[in-house]
Amino acid sequence: MENMKMKEKQKSKILSDEKLRRIKDIATNVFGKIGSENYRQKLVYNLLNVAKGNNQKEFFWTLLRALNSQKDDEAKKMVKELRDIYPLTFGDFEKLAYSVIMGIMSAKSKGGD
């Protein structure tokens, strides 16, 4: 039991405020290139519902499916950041989920959408 608590503390250290800010910024850049405003709104709605249920598997599956359409370095950087921190504790997952969602909501389409 004590070993699990130590692992959770170590995981929490991985997800600093700086890392959350970096993930949000990357999400903003990546999702500015993906789909239309309507697509991003639907994605945000789906991710909010999944985050509310604390379903990490479905959250990452939905997010990675959206990122899969991109082959640029920013998308690869985001996937690497996510890979390095998965799986997360409940509290850290909540922080990450809302950082990603805020990043998507901040995205502007390249076409001026």
N, CA, C and O atoms as a GROMACS GRO file, in nm:
protein
  452
    1MET      N    1   0.083  -0.120   0.000
    1MET     CA    2   0.000   0.000   0.000
    1MET      C    3   0.087   0.126   0.000
    1MET      O    4   0.061   0.222  -0.074
    2GLU      N    5   0.190   0.124   0.083
    2GLU     CA    6   0.278   0.240   0.091
    2GLU      C    7   0.354   0.260  -0.039
    2GLU      O    8   0.382   0.374  -0.079
    3ASN      N    9   0.387   0.151  -0.106
    3ASN     CA   10   0.457   0.155  -0.234
    3ASN      C   11   0.371   0.226  -0.339
    3ASN      O   12   0.423   0.303  -0.420
    4MET      N   13   0.238   0.200  -0.338
    4MET     CA   14   0.148   0.266  -0.433
    4MET      C   15   0.142   0.416  -0.408
    4MET      O   16   0.137   0.494  -0.502
    5LYS      N   17   0.141   0.456  -0.281
    5LYS     CA   18   0.138   0.598  -0.248
    5LYS      C   19   0.264   0.668  -0.297
    5LYS      O   20   0.257   0.781  -0.346
    6MET      N   21   0.379   0.601  -0.285
    6MET     CA   22   0.504   0.659  -0.333
    6MET      C   23   0.502   0.677  -0.484
    6MET      O   24   0.548   0.778  -0.535
    7LYS      N   25   0.448   0.576  -0.556
    7LYS     CA   26   0.439   0.586  -0.702
    7LYS      C   27   0.349   0.701  -0.743
    7LYS      O   28   0.379   0.772  -0.839
    8GLU      N   29   0.238   0.720  -0.671
    8GLU     CA   30   0.147   0.831  -0.703
    8GLU      C   31   0.217   0.965  -0.680
    8GLU      O   32   0.200   1.057  -0.760
    9LYS      N   33   0.295   0.976  -0.573
    9LYS     CA   34   0.369   1.101  -0.548
    9LYS      C   35   0.470   1.127  -0.659
    9LYS      O   36   0.487   1.241  -0.701
   10GLN      N   37   0.537   1.021  -0.706
   10GLN     CA   38   0.633   1.037  -0.815
   10GLN      C   39   0.562   1.082  -0.942
   10GLN      O   40   0.612   1.170  -1.012
   11LYS      N   41   0.446   1.024  -0.973
   11LYS     CA   42   0.369   1.063  -1.092
   11LYS      C   43   0.328   1.209  -1.082
   11LYS      O   44   0.332   1.282  -1.180
   12SER      N   45   0.287   1.252  -0.961
   12SER     CA   46   0.243   1.390  -0.944
   12SER      C   47   0.356   1.488  -0.974
   12SER      O   48   0.332   1.596  -1.027
   13LYS      N   49   0.479   1.451  -0.942
   13LYS     CA   50   0.593   1.538  -0.970
   13LYS      C   51   0.614   1.553  -1.120
   13LYS      O   52   0.665   1.656  -1.165
   14ILE      N   53   0.577   1.453  -1.197
   14ILE     CA   54   0.595   1.456  -1.342
   14ILE      C   55   0.507   1.565  -1.405
   14ILE      O   56   0.545   1.625  -1.505
   15LEU      N   57   0.390   1.589  -1.347
   15LEU     CA   58   0.293   1.681  -1.406
   15LEU      C   59   0.296   1.816  -1.334
   15LEU      O   60   0.208   1.847  -1.254
   16SER      N   61   0.398   1.895  -1.361
   16SER     CA   62   0.414   2.026  -1.299
   16SER      C   63   0.326   2.129  -1.371
   16SER      O   64   0.272   2.102  -1.478
   17ASP      N   65   0.313   2.246  -1.310
   17ASP     CA   66   0.238   2.354  -1.373
   17ASP      C   67   0.300   2.393  -1.507
   17ASP      O   68   0.229   2.424  -1.603
   18GLU      N   69   0.432   2.391  -1.513
   18GLU     CA   70   0.501   2.425  -1.637
   18GLU      C   71   0.467   2.325  -1.748
   18GLU      O   72   0.445   2.364  -1.863
   19LYS      N   73   0.464   2.197  -1.712
   19LYS     CA   74   0.433   2.094  -1.811
   19LYS      C   75   0.288   2.108  -1.858
   19LYS      O   76   0.259   2.093  -1.976
   20LEU      N   77   0.197   2.137  -1.765
   20LEU     CA   78   0.056   2.158  -1.802
   20LEU      C   79   0.042   2.276  -1.898
   20LEU      O   80  -0.032   2.269  -1.996
   21ARG      N   81   0.114   2.384  -1.872
   21ARG     CA   82   0.111   2.502  -1.959
   21ARG      C   83   0.166   2.468  -2.097
   21ARG      O   84   0.113   2.513  -2.198
   22ARG      N   85   0.274   2.390  -2.099
   22ARG     CA   86   0.335   2.350  -2.226
   22ARG      C   87   0.239   2.262  -2.307
   22ARG      O   88   0.227   2.278  -2.429
   23ILE      N   89   0.171   2.170  -2.240
   23ILE     CA   90   0.074   2.083  -2.309
   23ILE      C   91  -0.042   2.165  -2.362
   23ILE      O   92  -0.089   2.140  -2.473
   24LYS      N   93  -0.089   2.262  -2.285
   24LYS     CA   94  -0.197   2.349  -2.331
   24LYS      C   95  -0.154   2.428  -2.455
   24LYS      O   96  -0.231   2.438  -2.551
   25ASP      N   97  -0.034   2.483  -2.453
   25ASP     CA   98   0.017   2.560  -2.568
   25ASP      C   99   0.033   2.471  -2.692
   25ASP      O  100   0.000   2.512  -2.803
   26ILE      N  101   0.085   2.352  -2.672
   26ILE     CA  102   0.100   2.259  -2.784
   26ILE      C  103  -0.037   2.224  -2.842
   26ILE      O  104  -0.055   2.220  -2.963
   27ALA      N  105  -0.134   2.198  -2.753
   27ALA     CA  106  -0.270   2.165  -2.798
   27ALA      C  107  -0.328   2.280  -2.880
   27ALA      O  108  -0.394   2.257  -2.981
   28THR      N  109  -0.305   2.402  -2.836
   28THR     CA  110  -0.355   2.519  -2.909
   28THR      C  111  -0.296   2.523  -3.050
   28THR      O  112  -0.368   2.544  -3.147
   29ASN      N  113  -0.165   2.502  -3.061
   29ASN     CA  114  -0.099   2.504  -3.192
   29ASN      C  115  -0.146   2.390  -3.281
   29ASN      O  116  -0.175   2.411  -3.399
   30VAL      N  117  -0.153   2.270  -3.226
   30VAL     CA  118  -0.190   2.152  -3.305
   30VAL      C  119  -0.334   2.162  -3.352
   30VAL      O  120  -0.363   2.138  -3.470
   31PHE      N  121  -0.424   2.196  -3.262
   31PHE     CA  122  -0.565   2.194  -3.298
   31PHE      C  123  -0.608   2.316  -3.380
   31PHE      O  124  -0.720   2.319  -3.430
   32GLY      N  125  -0.520   2.414  -3.393
   32GLY     CA  126  -0.546   2.523  -3.486
   32GLY      C  127  -0.539   2.475  -3.630
   32GLY      O  128  -0.592   2.540  -3.721
   33LYS      N  129  -0.472   2.361  -3.651
   33LYS     CA  130  -0.454   2.305  -3.785
   33LYS      C  131  -0.553   2.192  -3.814
   33LYS      O  132  -0.560   2.143  -3.927
   34ILE      N  133  -0.628   2.150  -3.713
   34ILE     CA  134  -0.716   2.035  -3.728
   34ILE      C  135  -0.861   2.079  -3.737
   34ILE      O  136  -0.913   2.143  -3.645
   35GLY      N  137  -0.925   2.045  -3.845
   35GLY     CA  138  -1.070   2.064  -3.858
   35GLY      C  139  -1.119   2.207  -3.848
   35GLY      O  140  -1.041   2.302  -3.848
   36SER      N  141  -1.250   2.217  -3.840
   36SER     CA  142  -1.317   2.346  -3.831
   36SER      C  143  -1.350   2.379  -3.685
   36SER      O  144  -1.325   2.299  -3.595
   37GLU      N  145  -1.404   2.496  -3.665
   37GLU     CA  146  -1.448   2.536  -3.531
   37GLU      C  147  -1.553   2.438  -3.478
   37GLU      O  148  -1.551   2.402  -3.361
   38ASN      N  149  -1.644   2.396  -3.564
   38ASN     CA  150  -1.748   2.301  -3.524
   38ASN      C  151  -1.687   2.167  -3.481
   38ASN      O  152  -1.731   2.106  -3.384
   39TYR      N  153  -1.587   2.122  -3.555
   39TYR     CA  154  -1.519   1.997  -3.520
   39TYR      C  155  -1.456   2.008  -3.382
   39TYR      O  156  -1.470   1.918  -3.300
   40ARG      N  157  -1.386   2.120  -3.356
   40ARG     CA  158  -1.321   2.139  -3.226
   40ARG      C  159  -1.424   2.149  -3.114
   40ARG      O  160  -1.400   2.098  -3.005
   41GLN      N  161  -1.538   2.214  -3.139
   41GLN     CA  162  -1.642   2.222  -3.036
   41GLN      C  163  -1.697   2.084  -3.002
   41GLN      O  164  -1.720   2.053  -2.886
   42LYS      N  165  -1.717   2.002  -3.104
   42LYS     CA  166  -1.766   1.865  -3.081
   42LYS      C  167  -1.661   1.784  -3.004
   42LYS      O  168  -1.695   1.710  -2.912
   43LEU      N  169  -1.535   1.799  -3.042
   43LEU     CA  170  -1.427   1.730  -2.973
   43LEU      C  171  -1.420   1.771  -2.826
   43LEU      O  172  -1.406   1.687  -2.738
   44VAL      N  173  -1.429   1.901  -2.801
   44VAL     CA  174  -1.426   1.952  -2.664
   44VAL      C  175  -1.543   1.895  -2.584
   44VAL      O  176  -1.526   1.852  -2.470
   45TYR      N  177  -1.661   1.894  -2.643
   45TYR     CA  178  -1.780   1.838  -2.576
   45TYR      C  179  -1.756   1.692  -2.539
   45TYR      O  180  -1.783   1.651  -2.426
   46ASN      N  181  -1.704   1.613  -2.633
   46ASN     CA  182  -1.677   1.472  -2.606
   46ASN      C  183  -1.572   1.454  -2.498
   46ASN      O  184  -1.587   1.372  -2.408
   47LEU      N  185  -1.464   1.532  -2.506
   47LEU     CA  186  -1.357   1.521  -2.407
   47LEU      C  187  -1.404   1.564  -2.268
   47LEU      O  188  -1.363   1.504  -2.168
   48LEU      N  189  -1.488   1.666  -2.260
   48LEU     CA  190  -1.542   1.707  -2.130
   48LEU      C  191  -1.626   1.597  -2.067
   48LEU      O  192  -1.615   1.572  -1.946
   49ASN      N  193  -1.707   1.531  -2.147
   49ASN     CA  194  -1.789   1.422  -2.094
   49ASN      C  195  -1.704   1.306  -2.046
   49ASN      O  196  -1.733   1.246  -1.943
   50VAL      N  197  -1.600   1.274  -2.119
   50VAL     CA  198  -1.512   1.164  -2.081
   50VAL      C  199  -1.432   1.202  -1.956
   50VAL      O  200  -1.416   1.120  -1.866
   51ALA      N  201  -1.383   1.325  -1.950
   51ALA     CA  202  -1.307   1.370  -1.833
   51ALA      C  203  -1.394   1.369  -1.708
   51ALA      O  204  -1.348   1.334  -1.599
   52LYS      N  205  -1.519   1.407  -1.724
   52LYS     CA  206  -1.613   1.408  -1.611
   52LYS      C  207  -1.627   1.268  -1.551
   52LYS      O  208  -1.640   1.254  -1.429
   53GLY      N  209  -1.623   1.167  -1.635
   53GLY     CA  210  -1.632   1.028  -1.589
   53GLY      C  211  -1.499   0.968  -1.549
   53GLY      O  212  -1.493   0.851  -1.513
   54ASN      N  213  -1.391   1.047  -1.555
   54ASN     CA  214  -1.256   1.003  -1.522
   54ASN      C  215  -1.214   0.879  -1.600
   54ASN      O  216  -1.150   0.789  -1.546
   55ASN      N  217  -1.250   0.876  -1.728
   55ASN     CA  218  -1.216   0.761  -1.812
   55ASN      C  219  -1.091   0.796  -1.894
   55ASN      O  220  -1.101   0.846  -2.007
   56GLN      N  221  -0.975   0.771  -1.836
   56GLN     CA  222  -0.848   0.806  -1.902
   56GLN      C  223  -0.832   0.736  -2.035
   56GLN      O  224  -0.787   0.796  -2.133
   57LYS      N  225  -0.868   0.609  -2.039
   57LYS     CA  226  -0.851   0.532  -2.162
   57LYS      C  227  -0.927   0.596  -2.278
   57LYS      O  228  -0.871   0.616  -2.386
   58GLU      N  229  -1.053   0.627  -2.256
   58GLU     CA  230  -1.134   0.684  -2.362
   58GLU      C  231  -1.089   0.826  -2.397
   58GLU      O  232  -1.092   0.866  -2.514
   59PHE      N  233  -1.046   0.903  -2.295
   59PHE     CA  234  -0.997   1.039  -2.319
   59PHE      C  235  -0.878   1.035  -2.412
   59PHE      O  236  -0.874   1.107  -2.512
   60PHE      N  237  -0.779   0.952  -2.380
   60PHE     CA  238  -0.659   0.944  -2.463
   60PHE      C  239  -0.688   0.885  -2.599
   60PHE      O  240  -0.630   0.927  -2.699
   61TRP      N  241  -0.778   0.788  -2.606
   61TRP     CA  242  -0.815   0.729  -2.734
   61TRP      C  243  -0.877   0.835  -2.825
   61TRP      O  244  -0.840   0.845  -2.942
   62THR      N  245  -0.969   0.915  -2.772
   62THR     CA  246  -1.034   1.022  -2.850
   62THR      C  247  -0.932   1.126  -2.893
   62THR      O  248  -0.932   1.169  -3.009
   63LEU      N  249  -0.846   1.166  -2.801
   63LEU     CA  250  -0.746   1.267  -2.831
   63LEU      C  251  -0.645   1.217  -2.934
   63LEU      O  252  -0.612   1.289  -3.029
   64LEU      N  253  -0.596   1.096  -2.918
   64LEU     CA  254  -0.498   1.042  -3.012
   64LEU      C  255  -0.559   1.018  -3.150
   64LEU      O  256  -0.491   1.033  -3.251
   65ARG      N  257  -0.686   0.983  -3.153
   65ARG     CA  258  -0.754   0.967  -3.282
   65ARG      C  259  -0.757   1.101  -3.357
   65ARG      O  260  -0.737   1.105  -3.478
   66ALA      N  261  -0.782   1.210  -3.284
   66ALA     CA  262  -0.783   1.342  -3.347
   66ALA      C  263  -0.642   1.383  -3.391
   66ALA      O  264  -0.625   1.444  -3.496
   67LEU      N  265  -0.543   1.350  -3.311
   67LEU     CA  266  -0.404   1.385  -3.344
   67LEU      C  267  -0.348   1.302  -3.458
   67LEU      O  268  -0.256   1.345  -3.527
   68ASN      N  269  -0.403   1.185  -3.479
   68ASN     CA  270  -0.352   1.093  -3.581
   68ASN      C  271  -0.356   1.153  -3.721
   68ASN      O  272  -0.278   1.113  -3.807
   69SER      N  273  -0.446   1.246  -3.744
   69SER     CA  274  -0.457   1.305  -3.878
   69SER      C  275  -0.342   1.401  -3.908
   69SER      O  276  -0.323   1.441  -4.023
   70GLN      N  277  -0.266   1.437  -3.806
   70GLN     CA  278  -0.156   1.531  -3.823
   70GLN      C  279  -0.023   1.461  -3.825
   70GLN      O  280   0.002   1.370  -3.746
   71LYS      N  281   0.062   1.501  -3.914
   71LYS     CA  282   0.195   1.440  -3.924
   71LYS      C  283   0.306   1.542  -3.894
   71LYS      O  284   0.424   1.513  -3.914
   72ASP      N  285   0.269   1.660  -3.845
   72ASP     CA  286   0.372   1.762  -3.819
   72ASP      C  287   0.440   1.740  -3.684
   72ASP      O  288   0.399   1.656  -3.604
   73ASP      N  289   0.544   1.818  -3.660
   73ASP     CA  290   0.625   1.802  -3.539
   73ASP      C  291   0.549   1.838  -3.412
   73ASP      O  292   0.573   1.777  -3.308
   74GLU      N  293   0.457   1.935  -3.419
   74GLU     CA  294   0.381   1.974  -3.301
   74GLU      C  295   0.294   1.858  -3.252
   74GLU      O  296   0.286   1.833  -3.132
   75ALA      N  297   0.229   1.787  -3.344
   75ALA     CA  298   0.145   1.673  -3.307
   75ALA      C  299   0.231   1.563  -3.246
   75ALA      O  300   0.193   1.501  -3.147
   76LYS      N  301   0.348   1.539  -3.305
   76LYS     CA  302   0.439   1.438  -3.251
   76LYS      C  303   0.488   1.477  -3.112
   76LYS      O  304   0.504   1.392  -3.024
   77LYS      N  305   0.511   1.608  -3.093
   77LYS     CA  306   0.555   1.657  -2.963
   77LYS      C  307   0.446   1.634  -2.858
   77LYS      O  308   0.474   1.595  -2.745
   78MET      N  309   0.321   1.658  -2.896
   78MET     CA  310   0.211   1.638  -2.802
   78MET      C  311   0.196   1.490  -2.766
   78MET      O  312   0.177   1.456  -2.650
   79VAL      N  313   0.206   1.403  -2.866
   79VAL     CA  314   0.197   1.259  -2.840
   79VAL      C  315   0.310   1.216  -2.747
   79VAL      O  316   0.287   1.134  -2.657
   80LYS      N  317   0.430   1.268  -2.767
   80LYS     CA  318   0.543   1.235  -2.680
   80LYS      C  319   0.516   1.281  -2.537
   80LYS      O  320   0.540   1.207  -2.442
   81GLU      N  321   0.466   1.403  -2.521
   81GLU     CA  322   0.434   1.455  -2.388
   81GLU      C  323   0.331   1.366  -2.318
   81GLU      O  324   0.344   1.335  -2.200
   82LEU      N  325   0.229   1.325  -2.392
   82LEU     CA  326   0.124   1.240  -2.335
   82LEU      C  327   0.178   1.102  -2.300
   82LEU      O  328   0.144   1.046  -2.196
   83ARG      N  329   0.261   1.048  -2.387
   83ARG     CA  330   0.319   0.916  -2.363
   83ARG      C  331   0.403   0.915  -2.236
   83ARG      O  332   0.402   0.817  -2.161
   84ASP      N  333   0.476   1.023  -2.213
   84ASP     CA  334   0.566   1.030  -2.097
   84ASP      C  335   0.493   1.036  -1.964
   84ASP      O  336   0.551   1.004  -1.860
   85ILE      N  337   0.367   1.076  -1.964
   85ILE     CA  338   0.296   1.093  -1.836
   85ILE      C  339   0.183   0.992  -1.813
   85ILE      O  340   0.129   0.987  -1.703
   86TYR      N  341   0.148   0.914  -1.914
   86TYR     CA  342   0.037   0.819  -1.901
   86TYR      C  343   0.083   0.694  -1.828
   86TYR      O  344   0.196   0.649  -1.854
   87PRO      N  345   0.005   0.634  -1.740
   87PRO     CA  346  -0.125   0.674  -1.684
   87PRO      C  347  -0.105   0.774  -1.570
   87PRO      O  348   0.005   0.788  -1.516
   88LEU      N  349  -0.211   0.841  -1.535
   88LEU     CA  350  -0.207   0.947  -1.435
   88LEU      C  351  -0.296   0.914  -1.314
   88LEU      O  352  -0.387   0.832  -1.322
   89THR      N  353  -0.265   0.980  -1.204
   89THR     CA  354  -0.354   0.971  -1.088
   89THR      C  355  -0.482   1.049  -1.122
   89THR      O  356  -0.485   1.124  -1.219
   90PHE      N  357  -0.586   1.031  -1.042
   90PHE     CA  358  -0.712   1.098  -1.069
   90PHE      C  359  -0.694   1.250  -1.075
   90PHE      O  360  -0.742   1.314  -1.169
   91GLY      N  361  -0.627   1.307  -0.976
   91GLY     CA  362  -0.608   1.453  -0.973
   91GLY      C  363  -0.527   1.504  -1.090
   91GLY      O  364  -0.560   1.607  -1.149
   92ASP      N  365  -0.420   1.433  -1.124
   92ASP     CA  366  -0.337   1.476  -1.236
   92ASP      C  367  -0.410   1.460  -1.369
   92ASP      O  368  -0.395   1.543  -1.459
   93PHE      N  369  -0.489   1.354  -1.381
   93PHE     CA  370  -0.566   1.336  -1.504
   93PHE      C  371  -0.663   1.452  -1.523
   93PHE      O  372  -0.678   1.503  -1.634
   94GLU      N  373  -0.728   1.492  -1.416
   94GLU     CA  374  -0.822   1.603  -1.425
   94GLU      C  375  -0.751   1.731  -1.471
   94GLU      O  376  -0.802   1.803  -1.557
   95LYS      N  377  -0.635   1.759  -1.413
   95LYS     CA  378  -0.558   1.878  -1.452
   95LYS      C  379  -0.517   1.872  -1.598
   95LYS      O  380  -0.531   1.969  -1.672
   96LEU      N  381  -0.466   1.756  -1.640
   96LEU     CA  382  -0.423   1.739  -1.778
   96LEU      C  383  -0.540   1.754  -1.874
   96LEU      O  384  -0.531   1.824  -1.975
   97ALA      N  385  -0.651   1.689  -1.842
   97ALA     CA  386  -0.768   1.692  -1.930
   97ALA      C  387  -0.814   1.836  -1.952
   97ALA      O  388  -0.840   1.876  -2.066
   98TYR      N  389  -0.825   1.912  -1.846
   98TYR     CA  390  -0.871   2.050  -1.862
   98TYR      C  391  -0.767   2.138  -1.931
   98TYR      O  392  -0.805   2.233  -2.000
   99SER      N  393  -0.639   2.109  -1.914
   99SER     CA  394  -0.536   2.185  -1.987
   99SER      C  395  -0.547   2.159  -2.136
   99SER      O  396  -0.538   2.252  -2.216
  100VAL      N  397  -0.565   2.032  -2.175
  100VAL     CA  398  -0.580   1.998  -2.316
  100VAL      C  399  -0.706   2.062  -2.372
  100VAL      O  400  -0.704   2.120  -2.481
  101ILE      N  401  -0.816   2.052  -2.298
  101ILE     CA  402  -0.943   2.109  -2.345
  101ILE      C  403  -0.933   2.260  -2.361
  101ILE      O  404  -0.983   2.315  -2.459
  102MET      N  405  -0.869   2.327  -2.266
  102MET     CA  406  -0.852   2.473  -2.280
  102MET      C  407  -0.764   2.506  -2.399
  102MET      O  408  -0.786   2.607  -2.467
  103GLY      N  409  -0.663   2.423  -2.425
  103GLY     CA  410  -0.578   2.444  -2.542
  103GLY      C  411  -0.657   2.432  -2.671
  103GLY      O  412  -0.639   2.511  -2.763
  104ILE      N  413  -0.744   2.332  -2.678
  104ILE     CA  414  -0.827   2.314  -2.798
  104ILE      C  415  -0.922   2.432  -2.813
  104ILE      O  416  -0.943   2.482  -2.924
  105MET      N  417  -0.981   2.476  -2.703
  105MET     CA  418  -1.075   2.588  -2.709
  105MET      C  419  -1.005   2.718  -2.751
  105MET      O  420  -1.068   2.807  -2.808
  106SER      N  421  -0.877   2.729  -2.722
  106SER     CA  422  -0.800   2.849  -2.758
  106SER      C  423  -0.755   2.850  -2.903
  106SER      O  424  -0.710   2.952  -2.954
  107ALA      N  425  -0.766   2.736  -2.968
  107ALA     CA  426  -0.714   2.723  -3.106
  107ALA      C  427  -0.795   2.806  -3.204
  107ALA      O  428  -0.918   2.813  -3.195
  108LYS      N  429  -0.726   2.866  -3.295
  108LYS     CA  430  -0.788   2.940  -3.405
  108LYS      C  431  -0.748   2.868  -3.534
  108LYS      O  432  -0.633   2.826  -3.549
  109SER      N  433  -0.841   2.854  -3.624
  109SER     CA  434  -0.810   2.788  -3.750
  109SER      C  435  -0.712   2.871  -3.831
  109SER      O  436  -0.710   2.994  -3.821
  110LYS      N  437  -0.631   2.804  -3.910
  110LYS     CA  438  -0.535   2.873  -3.995
  110LYS      C  439  -0.606   2.958  -4.101
  110LYS      O  440  -0.550   3.056  -4.149
  111GLY      N  441  -0.727   2.919  -4.135
  111GLY     CA  442  -0.803   2.993  -4.236
  111GLY      C  443  -0.874   3.116  -4.181
  111GLY      O  444  -0.948   3.181  -4.254
  112GLY      N  445  -0.852   3.149  -4.053
  112GLY     CA  446  -0.914   3.267  -3.994
  112GLY      C  447  -1.052   3.239  -3.938
  112GLY      O  448  -1.126   3.333  -3.910
  113ASP      N  449  -1.087   3.116  -3.921
  113ASP     CA  450  -1.215   3.067  -3.870
  113ASP      C  451  -1.250   3.125  -3.737
  113ASP      O  452  -1.355   3.093  -3.682
   0.00000   0.00000   0.00000
